[in-house]
């Protein structure tokens, strides 16, 4: 029996990826999350917190 992939929605603030001082830090977190989720055959989407309401409407 094939296991259905889960989809994870990772919500974050816009500024975290635009601030060049912290960019490497947040990039490593972003990559780590993707890697762990992909190992289980699941999918993740990263969404800005300001776009969360529109994501809820699309469900």
Residue, then its C-alpha position, 0 to 999 in steps of 0.5 A: x500500500x502506497x503511503x500518501x504524502x503529507x503537505x506541510x505549510x511553513x509560515x515565516x516572516x518576510x524580513x528573515x530572508x531579506x536581512x543579509x546579516x541573518x540570511x545564512x542562518x535562516x537559509x540553513x533552517x529553511x534547507x534543514x526543514x526541507x531536507x527532513x520533510x523530503x526524507x519522509x516523502x512529504x512536501x513543504x511550502x514556505x509562506x510569508x505570514x502576511x500571505x497566510x490568510x490567502x492560503x487558508x482561503x485556498x484550502 
